């Protein structure tokens, strides 16, 4: 590889650095991922990897690599040439490690090392067979879910409900009174759960498949007028994910489908403390506009909430809601000032903007995790930025 070419590339990359090792390594990695697959690219990637490891030795990726290299060097001294024995040496070492995010990466790497070095070992063959079986079962499950989605698109709700119920019955977890099974679709949901959880049982993370299937089932049941069964499905969602804003907003939507706007209002209030994305905030304020229109008859505030929904996410439903409210109740369609909206909401003792407690929790948790879990911290800072738009948070995300 031409050293002059490498120097020219690294000089260009260095213009994008900001002094944070994790950020700067990511710049190099993104450049490598952009290269076309060819022999020349492979050589270039190898050279840039060497350059990055020397320039950013404290970056997480290289720290873990060094730990893995040292572990392999130490373990190989205990090998005796018998594949089954040597794989057990690796397994015993992995089982002895404390459960941390860093050690998880070490264990995964050592597992790959063992699979390549000792393909004939009984444990390696067993693991490979189990992995292939899991892949086969995952493929079948994916196909069944895809078939259900096609059934929903075709409008056959009864068949889709039947298919979802069958999947849910098959996916049931074993009952264990000493464990609390939970699933989350985003790290911040786990932060919210940990902040409010009073349960002393062992917390066990599981796939969010049950949450996803029950959410979809609940929606289909509600749209078919089977509200009690829809509520039961939502209860199952909240069993696995007690902080699900999506589930709580769905509950409010079910109440609106029944034209029970008082109940919808109560359920929206229950959802508000858990909303951590602008997209869900947009749905929340659009629904709140309809509820305020029907419960408080405060049409000016209802229109203001439709405007807030559009600011959160420029969605067609908010536009339709605003147009309908303005025409039906002779309200000015122009967006009021922020001060006017804040006063209208304050006078009605209703929320305005994202929940400040949610923003504060996201930033506080991100700062605590920044040194030990930098990637998760970035996701939490991204939550706070998404809600507040504070430019100061951008440097924490990049």
C-alpha positions in Angstrom: 0.0 0.0 0.0 1.3 3.4 -1.0 2.3 5.3 2.2 1.7 8.7 0.4 -1.9 7.6 -0.4 -2.5 6.6 3.3 -1.0 9.9 4.5 -3.3 11.8 2.1 -6.4 9.9 3.3 -5.6 10.3 7.0 -4.9 14.0 6.5 -8.4 14.4 5.1 -10.0 12.3 7.9 -8.2 14.3 10.6 -10.0 17.5 9.4 -13.2 15.9 10.8 -11.8 14.9 14.2 -12.9 16.6 17.4 -10.5 15.2 19.9 -12.9 12.5 21.2 -11.2 9.1 20.5 -14.6 7.3 20.1 -15.8 9.9 17.7 -12.6 10.0 15.7 -12.4 6.2 15.4 -15.9 6.2 14.1 -14.8 8.7 11.4 -12.2 6.2 10.2 -14.7 3.3 10.4 -17.3 5.1 8.4 -14.7 5.9 5.7 -13.7 2.2 5.6 -17.4 1.1 5.3 -17.8 3.5 2.3 -15.1 1.7 0.3 -16.1 -0.7 -2.5 -15.4 -4.4 -1.9 -12.1 -5.2 -3.7 -8.5 -6.2 -3.0 -7.3 -2.6 -3.0 -9.9 -1.7 -0.4 -9.0 -4.6 1.8 -5.4 -3.4 1.9 -6.5 0.1 2.6 -8.7 -0.9 5.4 -5.9 -3.0 7.0 -3.6 0.0 6.8 -6.2 2.4 8.3 -7.0 -0.1 11.1 -3.3 -0.1 12.0 -3.2 3.7 11.8 -6.3 4.0 14.1 -5.1 1.5 16.7 -1.8 3.5 17.0 -3.4 6.9 17.0 -6.4 6.1 19.3 -5.1 3.3 21.7 -7.6 4.4 24.4 -10.6 4.0 22.1 -13.0 1.3 23.4 -12.6 -0.9 20.3 -8.9 -1.1 20.7 -9.0 -1.5 24.5 -11.2 -4.6 24.1 -9.0 -5.9 21.3 -6.0 -5.8 23.6 -7.9 -7.6 26.3 -8.9 -10.3 23.9 -5.3 -10.7 22.6 -3.9 -11.0 26.1 -6.6 -13.5 27.0 -5.9 -15.7 24.0 -2.1 -15.5 24.7 -2.8 -16.6 28.3 -5.3 -19.3 27.4 -3.1 -20.9 24.8 -0.5 -21.7 27.5 -3.2 -24.1 29.0 -4.0 -25.9 25.7 -2.9 -29.5 25.3 -3.8 -30.2 21.7 -7.1 -31.9 22.5 -9.9 -29.8 20.9 -12.5 -30.6 23.5 -10.1 -29.8 26.4 -9.0 -26.5 24.8 -12.5 -25.4 24.2 -13.4 -26.1 27.8 -10.4 -23.9 28.9 -11.9 -21.1 26.9 -15.4 -21.7 28.3 -14.2 -21.8 31.9 -12.4 -18.5 31.4 -15.5 -16.9 29.9 -17.7 -18.1 32.8 -15.3 -16.6 35.3 -15.6 -13.1 33.9 -17.9 -10.5 35.6 -21.0 -9.6 33.6 -20.2 -6.3 32.0 -20.7 -4.8 28.5 -16.9 -5.0 27.9 -16.7 -8.6 28.9 -19.7 -9.5 26.8 -17.6 -8.3 23.8 -14.7 -10.4 25.0 -16.8 -13.5 25.4 -18.3 -13.1 21.9 -14.9 -12.7 20.4 -13.5 -15.7 22.2 -16.5 -17.7 21.1 -15.7 -16.9 17.5 -12.0 -17.6 18.1 -12.9 -21.1 19.5 -15.3 -21.8 16.6 -12.6 -21.1 14.0 -9.7 -22.7 15.8 -11.5 -25.9 17.0 -14.2 -26.7 14.5 -14.1 -30.4 15.4 -14.7 -29.9 19.1 -18.0 -31.4 20.4 -19.1 -28.1 22.0 -18.4 -26.2 18.8 -20.4 -28.6 16.7 -23.2 -28.5 19.3 -23.2 -24.7 19.3 -23.1 -24.6 15.5 -26.1 -27.0 15.3 -28.1 -25.0 17.8 -27.3 -21.8 16.0 -28.4 -23.3 12.7 -31.6 -24.5 14.3 -32.3 -21.1 15.8 -31.7 -19.5 12.4 -34.1 -22.0 10.8 -36.8 -21.3 13.5 -36.2 -17.5 13.2 -36.7 -17.8 9.4 -40.0 -19.6 9.9 -41.2 -17.1 12.5 -40.2 -14.2 10.2 -42.2 -15.8 7.3 -45.3 -16.2 9.5 -45.1 -12.6 10.7 -44.7 -11.5 7.1 -47.8 -13.6 6.1 -49.8 -11.9 8.9 -48.7 -8.5 7.7 -49.9 -9.4 4.2 -53.2 -10.6 5.6 -53.7 -7.3 7.4 -53.0 -5.4 4.2 -55.6 -7.5 2.4 -58.2 -6.4 5.0 -58.8 -9.9 6.5 -58.7 -8.8 10.2 -60.2 -12.1 11.5 -57.5 -14.2 9.9 -54.8 -11.8 11.1 -56.1 -11.9 14.6 -56.2 -15.7 14.6 -52.6 -15.8 13.3 -51.3 -13.3 15.9 -53.0 -15.2 18.7 -51.4 -18.5 17.6 -48.0 -16.8 17.6 -48.5 -15.3 21.1 -49.6 -18.7 22.5 -46.5 -20.3 21.1 -44.2 -17.6 22.3 -45.3 -17.7 26.0 -42.4 -17.6 28.5 -42.0 -20.1 31.3 -43.6 -18.9 34.6 -41.2 -18.0 37.3 -42.4 -16.1 40.4 -38.8 -15.2 41.3 -38.1 -13.4 38.1 -39.5 -10.2 36.4 -39.5 -10.6 32.6 -39.2 -7.3 30.7 -38.6 -6.2 27.2 -37.7 -2.8 25.8 -37.4 -1.4 22.3 -34.9 1.4 23.3 -32.3 1.8 26.1 -34.2 4.8 27.5 -37.1 2.6 28.3 -34.9 0.5 30.5 -33.7 3.7 32.2 -37.3 4.7 32.9 -38.1 1.2 34.2 -35.0 1.1 36.5 -35.9 4.6 37.8 -39.4 3.6 38.8 -39.1 -0.2 39.5 -39.9 -1.2 43.1 -40.0 -4.9 42.4 -37.2 -6.8 44.2 -37.3 -9.8 41.9 -34.5 -10.6 39.4 -35.0 -8.7 36.2 -34.7 -10.8 33.1 -34.5 -9.2 29.6 -36.5 -11.0 26.9 -37.2 -10.4 23.2 -39.8 -7.7 22.5 -41.6 -10.1 20.2 -44.4 -10.5 22.7 -44.8 -6.8 23.0 -44.9 -6.2 19.3 -47.4 -9.1 18.6 -49.7 -8.0 21.4 -49.6 -4.3 20.3 -50.6 -5.3 16.8 -53.3 -7.7 18.1 -54.7 -5.0 20.3 -55.0 -2.6 17.4 -56.8 -5.1 15.2 -59.2 -6.1 18.0 -60.1 -2.5 18.8 -60.7 -1.7 15.2 -63.0 -4.7 15.1 -65.0 -3.3 18.0 -63.6 -6.0 20.5 -62.5 -3.4 23.1 -62.3 -5.7 26.1 -60.0 -8.2 24.3 -58.0 -5.2 23.0 -57.5 -4.0 26.6 -56.3 -7.5 27.6 -53.7 -7.5 24.8 -52.5 -4.0 26.0 -52.2 -5.3 29.6 -49.9 -8.1 28.3 -47.8 -5.4 26.5 -47.5 -3.4 29.8 -46.7 -6.6 31.7 -43.5 -7.0 29.6 -42.9 -3.2 29.1 -44.4 -1.3 32.0 -43.1 2.0 30.6 -44.5 1.7 27.1 -45.9 5.0 26.0 -47.0 3.4 22.8 -49.3 1.0 24.7 -50.8 3.8 26.8 -51.4 6.0 23.7 -53.1 3.0 22.1 -55.4 2.7 25.1 -56.4 6.4 24.6 -57.0 5.7 20.9 -59.3 2.8 21.9 -61.3 5.2 24.1 -61.6 7.6 21.2 -62.8 4.9 18.9 -65.6 4.3 21.5 -66.2 8.1 21.5 -65.4 8.1 25.3 -63.4 11.3 25.3 -63.3 11.6 29.1 -61.6 8.2 29.3 -59.3 9.1 26.5 -58.3 12.3 28.3 -57.4 10.3 31.5 -55.4 7.8 29.4 -53.5 10.5 27.6 -52.5 12.0 30.9 -51.2 8.5 32.0 -49.2 8.3 28.8 -47.5 11.7 28.9 -44.8 10.9 31.6 -43.5 8.1 29.4 -43.3 9.8 26.0 -39.7 10.2 24.8 -39.9 10.7 21.1 -41.2 13.6 19.0 -43.1 11.2 16.8 -45.1 9.9 19.8 -45.4 13.4 21.1 -47.0 14.5 17.8 -49.6 11.7 18.1 -50.2 12.6 21.7 -50.9 16.3 20.9 -53.0 15.5 17.9 -55.2 13.2 20.1 -55.2 15.8 22.9 -56.6 18.3 20.4 -59.6 16.1 19.7 -60.1 15.4 23.4 -60.0 19.1 24.4 -62.4 19.9 21.5 -64.9 17.3 22.8 -64.4 17.5 26.6 -63.5 21.1 27.4 -65.0 22.6 24.3 -61.9 24.9 24.3 -61.6 25.1 20.5 -58.8 27.6 20.5 -56.7 25.4 22.7 -57.7 22.4 20.6 -56.4 24.1 17.4 -53.2 25.1 19.3 -52.5 21.5 20.1 -53.0 20.5 16.5 -50.3 23.1 15.7 -48.0 21.7 18.4 -48.5 18.2 16.8 -47.4 19.6 13.4 -44.3 21.2 15.0 -43.4 17.9 16.6 -43.8 16.0 13.3 -45.4 17.4 10.1 -48.1 14.7 9.9 -51.2 14.7 7.7 -53.5 13.7 10.5 -52.6 16.9 12.5 -53.3 19.0 9.4 -56.7 17.3 8.9 -57.5 17.8 12.6 -56.6 21.4 12.5 -58.7 22.1 9.4 -61.7 20.3 10.8 -61.6 22.1 14.2 -61.1 25.5 12.6 -63.9 25.1 10.1 -66.3 23.4 12.6 -65.8 26.0 15.4 -64.8 29.1 13.5 -61.3 29.2 14.9 -58.4 31.1 13.3 -56.2 28.6 11.5 -53.0 30.8 12.0 -50.6 29.3 14.6 -50.7 31.3 17.9 -47.3 32.4 19.4 -45.5 30.2 21.8 -46.5 32.5 24.6 -50.2 32.3 23.7 -50.1 28.5 23.5 -48.3 28.3 26.8 -50.9 30.5 28.5 -53.8 28.6 26.9 -52.3 25.3 28.1 -51.4 26.8 31.6 -54.9 28.2 32.1 -56.3 24.7 31.3 -53.7 23.0 33.5 -52.6 20.9 30.5 -49.1 20.0 29.2 -47.1 22.1 26.7 -44.1 20.6 25.0 -42.2 17.5 26.1 -42.3 16.4 29.7 -39.3 18.1 31.4 -38.8 15.1 33.8 -38.3 12.8 30.8 -35.7 15.2 29.3 -33.9 15.5 32.7 -33.8 11.8 33.2 -32.4 11.2 29.7 -29.6 13.7 30.2 -28.8 12.6 33.8 -28.6 8.9 32.7 -26.5 9.7 29.7 -24.0 11.6 31.8 -23.7 8.7 34.2 -23.1 6.2 31.4 -20.9 8.4 29.3 -17.6 6.9 30.5 -18.6 3.2 30.9 -21.2 2.8 28.2 -20.5 5.6 25.6 -22.7 4.2 22.8 -25.7 3.9 25.1 -25.0 7.4 26.5 -25.2 8.8 22.9 -28.6 7.2 22.4 -29.8 8.8 25.6 -28.4 12.2 24.7 -30.2 11.7 21.3 -33.5 11.3 23.2 -33.0 14.6 25.0 -31.9 16.3 21.8 -34.9 14.9 19.9 -37.3 16.3 22.5 -35.6 19.7 23.3 -33.6 20.6 20.2 -30.8 21.9 22.4 -27.7 22.3 20.1 -25.4 21.8 23.1 -26.4 18.2 23.1 -25.3 17.6 19.5 -21.6 17.4 20.5 -22.5 14.5 22.9 -24.1 12.5 20.0 -21.5 12.9 17.3 
